[in-house]
Amino acid sequence: MAEYKALIAGLRFEKGMGTLKLQVYGDSQLVVNQINKSYQAKDERMASYSQIVEQELKPFVTMEVRQIPRTQSSLANALARLATSEGIEELENIPIGRISNAVIDQLEHMLTTAELKPNWMDEIIKFLKDGMIS
């Protein structure tokens, strides 16, 4: 979960900076493959985080996600700790967005109760997934 929270915090930061092309490096094989759609999130909370990441990625023109060895991820681990930390006095003057479980629960409820309406991308997605045109 910390990896997802760090990723969401980083995406929001980059979006605020006006970044259009993004390269993401992570040491979690699970998270990287869920973002790349190689793995499906089976746990409800992970699926919720995955959906939030998908929404946060929409403003970016290009995005690449790569897995890196844990030995090269000290910066990512520091961001993960910051994104999930609370009550650390040294961080009071640094604008860091924290993602609370209540927010995740609220978004999870919104995503599961929302009715998805058909749109022009549905046929393209179906073709890319299944290789079929209806």
ABEGO torsion letter per residue (X at the ends): XAAAAAAAAAAAAAAAAGBABBBBBBABAAAAAAAAGABBBABAAAAAAAAAAAAAAAABABBBBBBBBAAAAAAAAAAAAAAABBGBAAAAABBBBBBBAAAAAAAAAAAAABBBBBBAAAAAAAAAAAGBBX
